[in-house]
Amino acid sequence: MVAEPPVVTEPGARESPSVGPRTWSPVARRLDLVLVGLIVAYVVARSSLALRVEPFRTFDSRSYLGLTDGPDPTATLSFTGQAPRLWGAPLLYSLVGADEGRALLQALVGVLGWTALVVALWITLRSPVARVLAAVALFGLALTPPAYVWDHTMISESLSINLGLLTVGLGGIWWRTRSRVAAAAMAATAFWWIFTRQDMLLFVGLVLIAVVVLAWRSRPHRHAAVAVVLVLGVGLAWTAAIAGPTDRTFARWSASGHSQTEETFLYRLMIDVMDDRRMREVYHEELGMPVCRPLEKVTNSTSWNVRRVGHAYRACPDLRAWADENKMTVGYRYAVADPRHFARTMEEKFTVALGGRSLGTYGRPAALLPAGVQAAYFPPERLVLPLVAATALLAALAGWATGAVRRRRVLLVAGAVAVVGSLVSTLAGLMLSAGEFARFGIQESLYLRIGLLVLLLAALDAALERRARAGQGDAPGPRPSPPIDGD
């Protein structure tokens, strides 16, 4: 059974009050049984999907699994950067020799991640109604194709999504219970998460900041928090040390024969710059990109591909020299040079990246939930941005009206950080990359929806507590406990 968490003071307080032994009430036992039942139902549903969905490989799968399914995984697994990818996903794939087993391992990590997140919210929310709604809403999101199909696709998106969920879920459990086991598990999970995808480092940084604040403001958490900070610091230093070698090793596996950062720039030239007259003019005239006639010839062809573009790019040394200096910043410089055109192009890309609906090239999901349920989480792409804005505004107003700003402050901050962090990360990714926006933005797409759910649940929980307090105002007996959110 999941015990009620101890009452924790506001983050500004230096120390939490002592908590006596937990007294189990019949209501608490029934609530625990509800949680167990929901977890079991989710595991059964997810197991059903795992048995029906076939493993799927994309072109990029070979850089995680190797060119062939040989017995030696070291070609794609290196802890020193002598592999085309960071070692997070290749390490998992090296544990078993078949894609079916790899998909099951990824699904297991996903089950743990979503379950930990549900448990963390369950022990943080006060109202039974809010707790049940939180579990149903999150497990429902987990069972939609945009969430689970990546567990069956042999690339790093599954781990980057699920290790993030597991990190935050374990962090929430540690914060509410002060369990050192949860703190150690969180540190190990976050450490592994660092080595899945480099574009996850923004979220890892946000987790690191949260742990630093916890170490500063909560004495009971301090020693464990300092240990977690040290572990994450080692992981960040390690990934920084191997980033360059990994980038260069990628050239032996890429379609164009270039490093990963160079090939990403080539995709941007192919898909965005050379195909958009206004953008091409700004790149040449204001950003100083040299003209490359072979590249223009190839990209004007109806049969261009990244391999041919790579050959043309090598024929233009001036362009390569310019790209070496500008490829990591040119997206941001373009936004400054022509903000109006930048905004127009970003709107469509944002819609695709956050829509979560373009799955045809990444797997073959099976039907489980009714179409209407999936549409509630992933509406038509034209509605995504308006609905995100409307939901965020509704959550902000509800948080103010219900008093959640005061009584559920940490939940509101956590939800807001997830929403804003997802939008910022999506924008940064779109400035650097091009092409598979639905794939590259899937982590942010899911985290955004979770953040919005947390904001709404915090407001609902505060409203239900206020109603309960009002109903008990004239009743004899003890008053309700003080707000947990200070949790």
N, C-alpha and C positions, 0 to 999 in steps of 0.2 A: 504493500500500500504506500501511497505517496503522502507523507506527513505534511501537515500545515507548516509553512516556513516560520522561522522566528521573526519577531517584529524587529525591523532594522530602522535605524534613524535616517533622517535626511542626509544626503551626501555631505552637506556642510558640517554635519556633526562629526566630532573626532572619535567618538566611541559609541558602540551600540549597547543598549541595556542588556543585562543578563536575562536569560530566558529559562524558565523552569521546564520540567519534563512535560512532554506532550500528553494531553489527555484526549483519548480518542472518543468521539461522540458518534452516535448512530448516524447522524447526518454526514459526518466526515467519512465514515465507512462507506456509506452509499455513494458518495461522490467519488471515492477512490474506485469503487466497482464500476462506475460509469466510465471513468478514465481508462481503466483496464479493458473494458468492453470496446471502447472506441479504438484503442491501440490494436487489439486483436482483430477487429473488423478491418482496419487499415492493412495490417500485415497479411490477412487472408486475401484481400483484394489485390494487393501488390504482388503477392505470390502467384495469383491467377494470371496477372499480366506477364510476369517473368516466364511463365510456362508457355505463353502464346506468342510473345514477341521475339522474332529472330534477331540474332546479332547482325550488325550492319557495319560495313567498312566504307570509308570515303577515301579519296585520293591521299589525304593527309594521314590516314591510319598507318601507312607504312613507316612514317617517321617516328611513330610510337611503338610499333610492333616489329619493325625490320622489313626488309624487302621480301623475305620469305619466312615461313614458319619453321625456321631451323631450331635446333636445341640450344643455341647460344644467344642469350638476350643482350649480351654486352654491346652489340652494335648500336642499340638504341637506349642503353642504360649506362649512364656514366655519372658519377658524383663529382667529377672534376671538369665538366663541360665538354668532354670528348664525345658528345652525342648531339643529335639535331634538336633535341628538346630537353627541357628541365626534367629531372628524374621522377617527379611525382607520379604521373600516369604510367610510364614505363616500369617503375618498380612494382606497381600493382599487377600489371600485365605479365611480368616475369614470374609471378607466383603460380600461374597455371598455364597450360599449354594450348588451350582451345578457347575460341571466342565465346562459347557458351558459358564456360566457367568464369571468364573475365566479366561478362555481362552480369552474372549472378553476384560477383564480388562488388561490382559497382552498384547494383541494386541494393545490396546489403548495407553499404555505406549510406545510400540514400534513405533507406528505412531508419537507420540510426539517426541521421541528421534531422529528418522531419519529426521523428518521435521526440528527440531531445528538445527541439524547438517548442513542440506542443507542451511537454512537461514543464519547461521553463515558464511559459505563459500561464499554465495551469496553477503553479504555485505562486505566481505573482498576482494574478487577478483575484479579487475577493468574492465577486458574485458568482454563484453556481451557474446562472444563465450565461454570463460572459465567458466562463470557463468552457462550458459545453460548446458554445458558438465558436470560440477560438479553435477548439480541437476539430470540430466539424469543418470549419472554413479552411484550415491549414491542410488537413488530410484530403479534403476535396481538391484543393489546388495541387497537392502532390500526386493525385491520381489523374490529372489531365495530361494528354499527350505532350504538350510543350514542356512539362516538368519531367516526366519519366522516360521519354523516348531516348534521351541522351545516355541513360544507364545502359542502353543496348547498342550504343554507337561507340566504335573504338577510337575515340579521340578524347581530349582532356576535359571537355565541357562537363561531363558528369561529375568528376572529382572536384572541379573548381566550384560547382554549384553546391554539392553535398557536403564537402568539407567546410565550406563557409557556414552552412546551416548548422552543422554539428559543432563548430567552434562557438557560434553565438548561443546555441542551445545549452551547451555545457557551461559557457560563461554565465548565462542567466541562472542556471542551477547552482553554480558556485556562489554567485552573488547572494542568492536567497538563503542558501543553507550553510554557507561557509565550509563546505566539504572540500578538503584538500585533495581527495580523490578526483572530484570534478575539476578542480584547478589543474591537476597534473594531466588529466585527460584532455582538457582544453588546450594546454600548452603543446602537447604532442600533436593534436589535431591541427592547430594553427601552424605549427612548424611544417607539417606535411603540406598544408594548404599553400604555403609560400612557394613551393616548388611545383605547382601545377601549371600556372599561367602567369606571365609577368604582368598582365593587365589586372590581376587580382591584388596587386600590391597596394592600391589605394584603399581597398577594404581592409587589408591586413593592417595598414597604417591607422585606420579608424579604430580597429580593435585594440591596437597598441596604445593609442591615446586614451581609450576608455579604461584600460587596465592601469595606466599611469595615474589617471585621476582617482581611481579606486584606491591605489596604494597611498596616495597623498591624503585622501579624505576619510578613509575607513581603517581604523587601527586593527580590528579583527581580521581584515583581509590583507594587511600590509605585507607580511612575510611571504605569503603565497604569491601575491601580486608582483613583488620584486622578482621572485623566481621566474614567473611567467614573462616579465619584461626582458629578463636576461636571455631566456630561451628564444624569444622572438628576435631579439637583437642579433643573436648568433645566426639565426636563419636568414635574416635580411642581409647580414654581412656575407654569408656564404653565397646567396644567390647573386649578390653584386659581383663577387669574385669570379663566378663561372658564367656570368651573362655574356661577356665578350667571346670566350671560347665556344660557347654554345651557338652563338649567332654565326660565327665563322664556320663551325662544323655543319651547320644547316645547309651550306652551299652544296655539299656533296649529295644531298637528298632532294634539293629543290628542283622544280621544273625548269627554272631559268638558269640554274648554275650560280646563283648569287646568294649572299647571306640573307638571313631572314629580314633584316631591316631594309636591305636593298630590294628584295623581292616585294615586300610590302609597298615600297615606294613605286615599283614598276606597276603593281596592280592599280595604285592610285593614278598613275599616268594613263594607263590603259582605259580604266573605267570612268574616271572623272575628268581629268584635265584635257586629254586629247579629244574627248568626245563632247566637250562643252566649249563653244567658241569664246564666250566671255571669260570663263575661267582660264583658258589657254592664254588669252591676251594679258590677263593680270599676271600670270606666272612669268610670261616673257617680259612684259614692259615694266612691271612694278616690282616683281620679285627677282628679276635678273636671270631667269632660267635660260640657258643657251638654246638656240634652235638646233634640232637634230633631224636632218632630212630623212635618214633611214628609218627613224622611229615614226615620223609622220607618215611615211609611206606604208609601214606595216600596220599602224593603227587605223589608217583609212581603208584598209582591206576588210572585206566582209568575213575573211577566214583567219583573222589574227588570233594568236594565242600567246601565252606568256613565254613560251620557249622562243618563238620568233621575236617577240619584243625584247627578250634578253639578249639575243644576238645583235639586234639593232642598237641596243643601249651600249653594248661593248664597243660598237663602232664610233661612238661619240665621246671621246675622252673629256672634252670640255663639260659636257652634261654630267658625266660621272664625277668629275671633280666638284662641280656645283652641288650635286646630290650628296656627296660626302659631308659637305658643310651644312646643308640645309634640310636634309630629308626628315629629321626629327622635329623640326620647328616650322616647316613651310605651311602646314595646315593652320597653325595659329596665326602666322603672318598673313595668310590669305584672308582670314576672318577680319583682321584689322584693315587690310587693304581694300576690301570690298564687302563691308558688313551686310549690305542689302542682298546682294546675290548669294552670299554665304548663308544668310537666314533662309532664303528660298530653297536652296539645295538641302539644307539640314532638316527642314520640316519633313520632307519625304523620307529621308534616311532615318530620322528619329522614329517615324511611324512604323517603318519596317523593323527596326531594331527592337523596339519595345512592344511590337504587336504580338510576337511569339507564335504566329500562325503558319509561317512558311517552313514546313517540316519535310516536304517531299524528298529532298535530296539528302536527308540526314538519318532516315530510318523509316520503318514501317510499323507505326503504332497500331495497337488493337483497340477496338471500341470497348468501353466499360461504362463510363458515365453518360447520361443523356446529353444530347447535343446542346440543350439549353443550359446545362450546368457549365459546360466548357465555354459557351458563348458569354456567360456571366463573368468569367475570369478573363477571357480573351475575345473581346467583341471585335466586330469588323475593324480593320486597320484605320479606316477614315475616322472612327470614333475614339481611337485610343487616346490621343492627346487631349481632346476636349474632356473626356471622362476622367483622365488623370487629374487635370486641373480642377474639375468640379468636385471630385472626391477629396482632393487635398483641401480645397476651400471649405467643404462641408465638415471635414474632420477638424479643421482649425476652429471654426465657429462652434462646433459641438464641444470641443475641448475647453473653450472659454466659457460657454454657457453652463456646462455641467460641473465646473470647478476642477476638471481634470488637470488644468494647468498647475494647480496647487497640490492636488491630492494624488495625481498619477504622473508626476513630473518626469520621472525616469522613463516610463513607457512612452510618453509623448516625445521626449528627446530621442529615444532609440528609434521610434518610428520615423521621426523627421530626418534623422541622420541616414536611415536606410533609403528614404525617398530622395533626399538631396544628393547623397553619395551615388545612388544609381544613375541619376540624371547627369551628374558631373562626369562620372566614369563613362557613360554612353557618349557624351559629347567629346571627351578626350579620345575615345576609341575611333569615333567617326572622323576626327581630324587626322588621325594617323593611318588608318586603314581604309580599305575600299572593298566593295564586293559583297561578301556573305554577311550582310548586316544582321539578319535574323539569327545566325549562329553566333556571331561575335557579341551580340547584345543579349543573349539568352540569360546570362547570369543576372545582369541588371534588370531585365524584364521581370524575373521572378522575385528578386529582392525588392523591387519597387512595389509589387503587389503585396508582398508580406509587410512592408513598411506601412502602406496605406491601411491594411487590415489592423495592424497594431494601433495606429492612431484612432481608428473608429472604435476598437475594442476598449481602449483606455477611456474614451469619452463615455461609452456605454457602461463600463464598470463603475465609473464615478457617479453617473446618473442613478444607477441602481442602488449604490450605497447611500446616496443622498436620500433616495426614496425610502429605503429601509430605516435610516436614522429618523426621518420624519415620522414614520409609522410607529416607532418605538419611543417617540419623544415624551409621551405621557404615561408610558407603561412603567410599572415598578421593576426593580432589578437593575443589574449592571448595565452601563452604557456600552455601546459598541466600541471595539478597540480602535485606537487611533489609526490614521492612514498609514498604510504599509509603504506608500510610495516614497520612499524617500531615499529611501527605498528607491 
